[in-house]
Amino acid sequence: MIFYFSGTGNSQLAAKEIGAVTGEPVVSINQLLKEGAKGSFQSDGPLVFVTPTYAWRMPRAVEQWIREAHFEGNPNAYFVLTCGVGCGNAAAYAQKLCTEKGLRFCGLAPVVMPENYLAMFATPSEGECQAILEKAVPEIQILAQRIQRGENFPAVPGSAKDKLLSGPVNTLFYQFAVTDKGFTVSDSCISCGKCAQRCPLGNIGIASGKPVWKGNCTHCMACIAGCPTQAIEYKSKSKGQHRHYIMED
């Protein structure tokens, strides 16, 4: 069974590619979070968690959901993390989570996909995004074949820098960067409500036809990247940047 969490579609695409190779069902964590569903799952096949990388680790919202969900059947767990560059020492935290849940950690693999965190980083152009995706798909398929054969992903020891990034830097990221106070909406908003529909945490309401953020943001960038009129900005950092969005609603 394949579970994915995605803001702009990178992880959703990866999960569907893995599902196409393995024949395993694909489940949206986004939808489960919106429904407030912890979930109980029975799977004969391995568990595959596909998520973006937030500050060199899985998103906290996903880690917490996994802790609260119940899994029965096959205990083998794989993690595929989409990232702009790398995922630091994320494997160590995924392995610890597996120990907590009584799952067998079968490895964590990063897959470089288009950067979409325009609240902090520059994003690639549309053409560059397409080139990155075309390179990523064969890599995802190789990972899927490993999963299908029951092989562990190759272990990559975390360096001192990796441990710093996934540890203290990750903590500081959530403490100081992850806030919805920087989002603004312009008069080009057409009151379509898609930002509210797409928010996996239900953090966006609509008031007088425009989005209002409620203070429980995970910085997935679904609202800003998926806005059809580019009416949403995050401070001044996002202005003029390409919005990478391939999520299927």
C-alpha positions as CSV (number, residue, x, y, z in Angstrom):
1,M,0.0,0.0,0.0
2,I,1.4,3.4,-1.0
3,F,0.7,6.5,1.0
4,Y,1.5,10.0,-0.3
5,F,1.5,13.5,1.1
6,S,1.9,16.3,-1.5
7,G,1.6,20.0,-1.7
8,T,2.2,20.7,-5.4
9,G,2.2,17.2,-6.9
10,N,5.8,15.9,-6.9
11,S,5.0,13.2,-4.3
12,Q,1.7,12.3,-5.8
13,L,3.4,11.7,-9.2
14,A,6.0,9.6,-7.6
15,A,3.4,7.5,-5.6
16,K,1.4,6.9,-8.8
17,E,4.6,5.8,-10.7
18,I,5.4,3.3,-7.9
19,G,1.8,2.1,-7.9
20,A,1.9,1.5,-11.6
21,V,5.0,-0.8,-11.2
22,T,4.0,-2.6,-8.0
23,G,0.3,-2.8,-8.5
24,E,-0.3,-1.6,-5.0
25,P,-3.2,0.8,-4.1
26,V,-2.3,4.5,-3.7
27,V,-3.8,6.4,-0.7
28,S,-3.8,10.2,-0.2
29,I,-2.6,11.3,3.3
30,N,-3.8,14.8,2.2
31,Q,-7.4,13.6,2.1
32,L,-7.1,11.6,5.3
33,L,-5.7,14.7,7.1
34,K,-8.5,16.9,5.8
35,E,-11.1,14.3,7.0
36,G,-9.3,14.1,10.4
37,A,-9.0,10.3,9.8
38,K,-6.1,8.5,11.6
39,G,-7.0,5.3,9.6
40,S,-6.5,1.6,10.1
41,F,-4.9,-0.3,7.2
42,Q,-4.5,-3.9,6.3
43,S,-1.9,-4.5,3.6
44,D,-0.4,-7.7,2.2
45,G,2.2,-5.7,0.3
46,P,4.8,-3.4,1.8
47,L,4.0,0.0,3.2
48,V,5.5,2.8,1.0
49,F,5.4,6.4,2.3
50,V,6.0,9.1,-0.4
51,T,6.4,12.6,0.9
52,P,8.2,15.8,0.2
53,T,11.3,16.8,2.3
54,Y,10.8,19.7,4.7
55,A,14.0,20.9,6.1
56,W,15.8,17.6,5.5
57,R,13.1,15.4,7.0
58,M,9.6,14.1,6.4
59,P,6.9,16.8,7.2
60,R,6.0,16.8,10.9
61,A,2.3,16.5,9.9
62,V,3.1,13.2,8.1
63,E,5.2,11.8,11.0
64,Q,2.4,12.5,13.4
65,W,-0.2,10.9,11.1
66,I,1.9,7.7,10.8
67,R,2.3,7.6,14.6
68,E,-1.5,7.8,15.0
69,A,-2.5,5.4,12.2
70,H,-2.8,1.7,12.6
71,F,-1.1,-0.8,10.2
72,E,-1.6,-4.5,10.0
73,G,-0.2,-7.2,7.7
74,N,3.1,-6.7,5.9
75,P,5.5,-4.8,8.3
76,N,8.0,-3.8,5.6
77,A,8.1,0.0,5.3
78,Y,9.8,2.0,2.5
79,F,10.2,5.8,2.4
80,V,10.6,7.9,-0.8
81,L,11.3,11.6,-0.2
82,T,11.1,14.1,-3.0
83,C,13.5,16.9,-2.6
84,G,15.2,19.9,-4.3
85,V,18.7,18.8,-3.4
86,G,18.8,16.1,-0.7
87,C,17.2,14.9,2.5
88,G,20.0,15.0,5.0
89,N,19.7,12.5,7.8
90,A,16.0,11.8,7.3
91,A,16.5,8.1,7.2
92,A,17.5,7.9,10.8
93,Y,14.3,9.6,11.9
94,A,12.2,7.3,9.6
95,Q,13.9,4.3,11.1
96,K,13.2,5.5,14.6
97,L,9.6,6.0,13.6
98,C,9.4,2.4,12.3
99,T,10.8,1.1,15.6
100,E,8.0,3.0,17.4
101,K,5.4,1.6,15.2
102,G,6.7,-2.0,15.1
103,L,7.5,-1.8,11.4
104,R,10.6,-3.1,9.5
105,F,12.6,-0.2,8.1
106,C,13.5,-1.1,4.5
107,G,15.3,2.2,3.6
108,L,14.7,5.7,2.6
109,A,15.5,7.1,-0.9
110,P,15.6,10.7,-2.0
111,V,14.4,11.7,-5.5
112,V,15.3,15.1,-6.9
113,M,12.2,16.9,-8.2
114,P,11.4,20.5,-9.0
115,E,11.9,22.9,-6.1
116,N,8.5,24.3,-5.0
117,Y,9.3,26.0,-1.7
118,L,9.0,29.5,-3.0
119,A,8.6,30.9,0.5
120,M,12.4,30.5,0.9
121,F,14.1,29.3,-2.3
122,A,14.2,30.2,-6.0
123,T,12.1,27.9,-8.1
124,P,13.0,26.5,-11.6
125,S,11.3,27.7,-14.8
126,E,8.6,25.6,-16.4
127,G,11.1,24.1,-18.9
128,E,13.6,23.3,-16.1
129,C,10.8,21.7,-14.1
130,Q,9.9,19.5,-17.0
131,A,13.5,18.4,-17.5
132,I,13.8,17.5,-13.8
133,L,10.6,15.5,-13.9
134,E,11.7,13.6,-17.0
135,K,14.9,12.6,-15.2
136,A,13.1,11.7,-12.0
137,V,10.6,9.2,-13.5
138,P,13.1,6.5,-14.4
139,E,14.7,6.8,-11.0
140,I,11.3,6.4,-9.3
141,Q,10.7,3.3,-11.5
142,I,14.0,1.7,-10.4
143,L,13.0,2.3,-6.7
144,A,9.6,0.7,-7.5
145,Q,11.2,-2.3,-8.9
146,R,13.3,-2.7,-5.8
147,I,10.1,-2.5,-3.7
148,Q,8.5,-5.1,-5.9
149,R,11.4,-7.5,-5.5
150,G,11.4,-7.0,-1.7
151,E,14.9,-5.4,-1.7
152,N,16.0,-2.8,0.8
153,F,17.0,0.6,-0.5
154,P,20.8,1.1,-0.3
155,A,21.8,2.6,3.1
156,V,23.5,6.0,3.0
157,P,25.2,7.0,6.4
158,G,24.4,10.5,7.5
159,S,27.3,12.9,7.6
160,A,27.8,15.4,10.5
161,K,26.3,18.1,8.2
162,D,23.3,15.9,7.5
163,K,22.7,15.3,11.2
164,L,22.9,19.1,11.8
165,L,20.5,19.8,9.0
166,S,17.9,17.2,10.0
167,G,18.3,17.9,13.7
168,P,18.8,21.5,15.0
169,V,18.2,23.2,11.6
170,N,14.9,21.3,11.2
171,T,13.8,22.4,14.7
172,L,14.7,26.1,13.9
173,F,12.9,25.8,10.6
174,Y,9.6,24.9,12.3
175,Q,10.1,27.4,15.1
176,F,10.8,30.4,12.9
177,A,9.9,29.8,9.3
178,V,6.7,27.7,9.3
179,T,4.0,30.4,9.7
180,D,1.1,31.5,7.5
181,K,1.4,35.1,8.5
182,G,3.4,35.9,5.3
183,F,0.6,34.9,2.9
184,T,-1.3,37.7,1.2
185,V,-4.0,37.8,-1.5
186,S,-4.4,40.4,-4.2
187,D,-7.5,41.7,-6.1
188,S,-6.8,39.2,-8.9
189,C,-8.4,36.6,-6.6
190,I,-11.5,35.2,-8.4
191,S,-13.0,33.6,-5.3
192,C,-12.7,30.0,-6.7
193,G,-12.0,28.5,-3.3
194,K,-9.4,26.1,-4.7
195,C,-6.8,27.1,-2.1
196,A,-9.2,26.2,0.7
197,Q,-10.1,22.9,-1.0
198,R,-6.4,21.9,-1.5
199,C,-5.1,22.7,2.0
200,P,-4.4,19.3,3.6
201,L,-4.7,20.7,7.1
202,G,-7.9,22.6,6.5
203,N,-6.1,25.8,7.4
204,I,-7.7,28.1,4.9
205,G,-11.2,29.6,5.2
206,I,-13.0,31.9,2.8
207,A,-14.2,35.3,4.0
208,S,-15.7,37.9,1.7
209,G,-14.7,35.7,-1.2
210,K,-11.0,35.6,-0.3
211,P,-8.8,33.1,1.6
212,V,-8.0,33.6,5.3
213,W,-5.3,31.5,6.9
214,K,-6.0,30.2,10.4
215,G,-2.6,29.7,11.9
216,N,-2.0,25.9,11.4
217,C,0.1,25.8,8.3
218,T,2.6,23.2,7.2
219,H,4.1,25.3,4.3
220,C,3.2,22.7,1.6
221,M,2.7,25.6,-0.8
222,A,-0.5,24.1,-2.3
223,C,-2.4,27.3,-2.0
224,I,0.1,29.6,-3.5
225,A,1.4,27.3,-6.3
226,G,-2.1,26.1,-7.3
227,C,-3.8,29.5,-7.5
228,P,-5.1,29.8,-11.0
229,T,-4.6,33.6,-11.1
230,Q,-1.4,33.8,-9.0
231,A,-3.3,36.0,-6.6
232,I,-1.5,34.6,-3.5
233,E,2.0,35.7,-2.5
234,Y,4.3,34.8,0.4
235,K,5.9,38.1,1.6
236,S,8.1,39.4,-1.3
237,K,10.0,36.1,-1.8
238,S,7.4,34.5,-4.2
239,K,6.9,37.5,-6.5
240,G,7.8,36.8,-10.0
241,Q,8.7,33.1,-9.3
242,H,7.4,30.2,-11.4
243,R,4.6,28.2,-9.6
244,H,5.3,24.5,-10.0
245,Y,1.9,22.7,-9.6
246,I,1.0,19.3,-11.0
247,M,-1.3,18.0,-8.3
248,E,-4.4,16.2,-9.4
249,D,-7.4,17.5,-7.5
